[in-house]
Amino acid sequence: GVPKSITTEAFVIRQRKLPSKDNIVTLFTHDVGKISVLAKGIKSITSRRLSHTQTLNLITVVLRKHHDYWYLNETSLISAFSTIKNDEAKANLMYLLVYVLDRLLPDSQQELEIYRKTKKFITEIAKSTDDLTGQWSLFLNNLMQVLGYSQNQKSITELYRIIEELTNEKIPLRII
């Protein structure tokens, strides 16, 4: 079975604020895939975790499992990818990325290949000066193939159509 407590690396892909001092944070983790965790007391003044759990941050997390729920115990920041967040085109692309990961990754299932490729992609975009669309197309094609939604290379438009069919939602295209 899964241990009661794990330390793993994770990308923050979504944050939902609760009326209380708590948030629900969706993480794409190295060890257990995509999971939602309860961050208790995260909005209290003394909590450093709030800045760590901004969308797209790469963090190390200590998670505790209790009655089928994951709790976020500790965080430390590996990278906030500020070069991405300060560049509108890159930031928009990353929000599209986390949107797709949030919708398409299965819950609680380790996806090592996708995790590694996501990390490589984000790191490349952070440094990249040129063809964001080309890199996105390669990444998205690979993601869709690994997840079994596509067998061959397709245009971004075709991939978006497939994603919209799978999710029954319009992709929030602020870009490309």
C-alpha positions as a Markdown table, in Angstrom:
| # | Residue | x | y | z |
|---|---|---|---|---|
| 1 | Gly | 0.0 | 0.0 | 0.0 |
| 2 | Val | 0.9 | 3.7 | -0.2 |
| 3 | Pro | 2.9 | 4.9 | 2.8 |
| 4 | Lys | 1.2 | 7.3 | 5.2 |
| 5 | Ser | 3.7 | 10.1 | 4.4 |
| 6 | Ile | 5.7 | 10.8 | 1.3 |
| 7 | Thr | 8.2 | 13.4 | 0.1 |
| 8 | Thr | 8.0 | 14.1 | -3.6 |
| 9 | Glu | 8.6 | 16.7 | -6.2 |
| 10 | Ala | 5.6 | 18.4 | -7.8 |
| 11 | Phe | 4.3 | 21.0 | -10.1 |
| 12 | Val | 1.4 | 23.0 | -8.9 |
| 13 | Ile | -1.3 | 22.8 | -11.5 |
| 14 | Arg | -4.3 | 24.3 | -9.8 |
| 15 | Gln | -5.4 | 26.1 | -6.6 |
| 16 | Arg | -8.9 | 26.3 | -5.3 |
| 17 | Lys | -9.6 | 28.6 | -2.4 |
| 18 | Leu | -11.9 | 27.4 | 0.3 |
| 19 | Pro | -14.0 | 29.8 | 2.5 |
| 20 | Ser | -11.9 | 28.7 | 5.4 |
| 21 | Lys | -8.1 | 29.3 | 5.9 |
| 22 | Asp | -7.6 | 26.2 | 3.7 |
| 23 | Asn | -6.9 | 25.6 | 0.0 |
| 24 | Ile | -7.2 | 22.6 | -2.2 |
| 25 | Val | -4.1 | 22.4 | -4.3 |
| 26 | Thr | -3.9 | 20.1 | -7.4 |
| 27 | Leu | -0.3 | 18.8 | -7.8 |
| 28 | Phe | 1.3 | 16.8 | -10.6 |
| 29 | Thr | 3.7 | 14.8 | -8.5 |
| 30 | His | 6.7 | 12.7 | -9.5 |
| 31 | Asp | 5.7 | 9.7 | -7.3 |
| 32 | Val | 1.9 | 9.6 | -7.3 |
| 33 | Gly | 0.9 | 11.5 | -10.4 |
| 34 | Lys | -1.9 | 14.0 | -10.3 |
| 35 | Ile | -3.5 | 14.4 | -6.8 |
| 36 | Ser | -5.5 | 17.0 | -5.0 |
| 37 | Val | -4.2 | 17.9 | -1.5 |
| 38 | Leu | -5.7 | 19.8 | 1.3 |
| 39 | Ala | -3.5 | 22.7 | 2.5 |
| 40 | Lys | -4.8 | 23.4 | 5.9 |
| 41 | Gly | -4.3 | 26.8 | 7.4 |
| 42 | Ile | -2.4 | 27.9 | 4.3 |
| 43 | Lys | -3.9 | 31.4 | 4.3 |
| 44 | Ser | -2.8 | 32.2 | 7.8 |
| 45 | Ile | -0.3 | 35.0 | 8.0 |
| 46 | Thr | 2.5 | 32.8 | 9.2 |
| 47 | Ser | 2.2 | 30.3 | 6.3 |
| 48 | Arg | 5.0 | 30.4 | 3.7 |
| 49 | Arg | 3.3 | 27.6 | 1.8 |
| 50 | Leu | 0.9 | 30.0 | 0.1 |
| 51 | Ser | 3.6 | 31.6 | -2.1 |
| 52 | His | 5.0 | 28.2 | -2.8 |
| 53 | Thr | 1.7 | 26.8 | -4.1 |
| 54 | Gln | 1.2 | 29.4 | -6.9 |
| 55 | Thr | 0.3 | 27.7 | -10.2 |
| 56 | Leu | 3.2 | 26.4 | -12.1 |
| 57 | Asn | 5.7 | 26.4 | -9.2 |
| 58 | Leu | 8.0 | 23.4 | -8.9 |
| 59 | Ile | 8.1 | 22.4 | -5.3 |
| 60 | Thr | 9.2 | 19.7 | -3.0 |
| 61 | Val | 6.3 | 18.6 | -0.8 |
| 62 | Val | 5.8 | 16.4 | 2.2 |
| 63 | Leu | 2.3 | 14.9 | 2.0 |
| 64 | Arg | 0.4 | 12.9 | 4.6 |
| 65 | Lys | -2.4 | 10.6 | 3.8 |
| 66 | His | -5.3 | 10.3 | 6.2 |
| 67 | His | -8.7 | 8.6 | 5.5 |
| 68 | Asp | -8.1 | 8.7 | 1.7 |
| 69 | Tyr | -7.2 | 12.4 | 1.8 |
| 70 | Trp | -3.8 | 13.9 | 1.1 |
| 71 | Tyr | -2.7 | 16.7 | 3.3 |
| 72 | Leu | 0.1 | 19.2 | 2.4 |
| 73 | Asn | 2.4 | 19.2 | 5.4 |
| 74 | Glu | 5.5 | 21.0 | 4.2 |
| 75 | Thr | 6.7 | 22.7 | 1.0 |
| 76 | Ser | 10.0 | 24.0 | -0.3 |
| 77 | Leu | 10.3 | 26.0 | -3.5 |
| 78 | Ile | 12.5 | 24.6 | -6.2 |
| 79 | Ser | 11.6 | 27.1 | -8.9 |
| 80 | Ala | 8.9 | 29.7 | -9.5 |
| 81 | Phe | 9.9 | 30.0 | -13.2 |
| 82 | Ser | 9.8 | 33.8 | -13.0 |
| 83 | Thr | 11.2 | 34.1 | -16.5 |
| 84 | Ile | 8.0 | 32.4 | -17.7 |
| 85 | Lys | 5.7 | 34.4 | -15.5 |
| 86 | Asn | 7.2 | 37.7 | -16.6 |
| 87 | Asp | 6.7 | 36.9 | -20.3 |
| 88 | Glu | 3.0 | 37.1 | -21.4 |
| 89 | Ala | 3.3 | 34.7 | -24.3 |
| 90 | Lys | 5.2 | 32.1 | -22.2 |
| 91 | Ala | 2.8 | 32.6 | -19.2 |
| 92 | Asn | -0.2 | 32.0 | -21.4 |
| 93 | Leu | 1.3 | 28.9 | -22.8 |
| 94 | Met | 1.9 | 27.6 | -19.3 |
| 95 | Tyr | -1.6 | 28.2 | -18.2 |
| 96 | Leu | -2.7 | 26.3 | -21.2 |
| 97 | Leu | -0.3 | 23.5 | -20.2 |
| 98 | Val | -1.6 | 23.3 | -16.6 |
| 99 | Tyr | -5.2 | 23.4 | -17.9 |
| 100 | Val | -4.6 | 20.4 | -20.2 |
| 101 | Leu | -2.7 | 18.4 | -17.5 |
| 102 | Asp | -5.4 | 19.1 | -15.0 |
| 103 | Arg | -8.1 | 17.9 | -17.4 |
| 104 | Leu | -6.4 | 14.9 | -18.9 |
| 105 | Leu | -4.1 | 13.3 | -16.4 |
| 106 | Pro | -5.7 | 10.4 | -14.5 |
| 107 | Asp | -5.9 | 10.8 | -10.7 |
| 108 | Ser | -3.4 | 9.1 | -8.4 |
| 109 | Gln | -1.5 | 7.4 | -11.2 |
| 110 | Gln | 2.2 | 7.8 | -11.5 |
| 111 | Glu | 3.1 | 9.1 | -15.0 |
| 112 | Leu | 6.8 | 9.2 | -15.0 |
| 113 | Glu | 7.4 | 9.8 | -18.7 |
| 114 | Ile | 4.9 | 12.6 | -18.8 |
| 115 | Tyr | 6.3 | 14.1 | -15.6 |
| 116 | Arg | 9.9 | 14.1 | -17.0 |
| 117 | Lys | 8.8 | 15.5 | -20.3 |
| 118 | Thr | 6.7 | 18.2 | -18.6 |
| 119 | Lys | 9.7 | 19.2 | -16.5 |
| 120 | Lys | 11.9 | 19.3 | -19.6 |
| 121 | Phe | 9.4 | 21.3 | -21.5 |
| 122 | Ile | 8.8 | 23.9 | -18.8 |
| 123 | Thr | 12.6 | 24.2 | -18.3 |
| 124 | Glu | 13.1 | 24.7 | -22.1 |
| 125 | Ile | 10.3 | 27.3 | -22.3 |
| 126 | Ala | 11.9 | 29.2 | -19.4 |
| 127 | Lys | 15.1 | 29.5 | -21.4 |
| 128 | Ser | 13.7 | 29.6 | -24.9 |
| 129 | Thr | 13.7 | 32.7 | -27.1 |
| 130 | Asp | 12.1 | 31.3 | -30.1 |
| 131 | Asp | 9.5 | 28.9 | -31.5 |
| 132 | Leu | 7.1 | 28.4 | -28.6 |
| 133 | Thr | 4.4 | 27.1 | -30.8 |
| 134 | Gly | 6.6 | 24.4 | -32.3 |
| 135 | Gln | 7.8 | 23.2 | -28.9 |
| 136 | Trp | 4.2 | 23.2 | -27.6 |
| 137 | Ser | 3.1 | 21.2 | -30.6 |
| 138 | Leu | 5.7 | 18.5 | -30.0 |
| 139 | Phe | 5.0 | 18.3 | -26.3 |
| 140 | Leu | 1.2 | 18.2 | -26.8 |
| 141 | Asn | 1.5 | 15.5 | -29.5 |
| 142 | Asn | 3.6 | 13.4 | -27.2 |
| 143 | Leu | 1.3 | 13.9 | -24.2 |
| 144 | Met | -1.7 | 12.8 | -26.2 |
| 145 | Gln | 0.1 | 9.8 | -27.6 |
| 146 | Val | 1.4 | 8.7 | -24.2 |
| 147 | Leu | -2.1 | 9.0 | -22.7 |
| 148 | Gly | -3.5 | 7.0 | -25.6 |
| 149 | Tyr | -5.7 | 9.7 | -27.1 |
| 150 | Ser | -3.8 | 10.0 | -30.4 |
| 151 | Gln | -1.7 | 7.6 | -32.5 |
| 152 | Asn | 0.2 | 10.0 | -34.8 |
| 153 | Gln | 1.3 | 13.6 | -35.1 |
| 154 | Lys | -1.5 | 16.1 | -35.5 |
| 155 | Ser | -1.8 | 19.8 | -35.8 |
| 156 | Ile | -2.4 | 21.8 | -32.6 |
| 157 | Thr | -5.9 | 22.7 | -33.9 |
| 158 | Glu | -6.8 | 19.0 | -34.2 |
| 159 | Leu | -5.4 | 18.2 | -30.8 |
| 160 | Tyr | -7.4 | 21.0 | -29.3 |
| 161 | Arg | -10.5 | 19.6 | -30.9 |
| 162 | Ile | -9.8 | 16.1 | -29.4 |
| 163 | Ile | -9.2 | 17.7 | -26.0 |
| 164 | Glu | -12.5 | 19.7 | -26.2 |
| 165 | Glu | -14.3 | 16.5 | -27.1 |
| 166 | Leu | -12.7 | 14.6 | -24.2 |
| 167 | Thr | -13.5 | 17.3 | -21.6 |
| 168 | Asn | -16.7 | 18.8 | -23.1 |
| 169 | Glu | -15.2 | 22.2 | -22.5 |
| 170 | Lys | -13.9 | 24.9 | -24.7 |
| 171 | Ile | -10.1 | 25.4 | -24.3 |
| 172 | Pro | -9.6 | 28.9 | -22.8 |
| 173 | Leu | -7.4 | 30.1 | -25.7 |
| 174 | Arg | -5.8 | 33.3 | -24.6 |
| 175 | Ile | -3.0 | 32.6 | -27.0 |
| 176 | Ile | -1.5 | 31.0 | -30.1 |
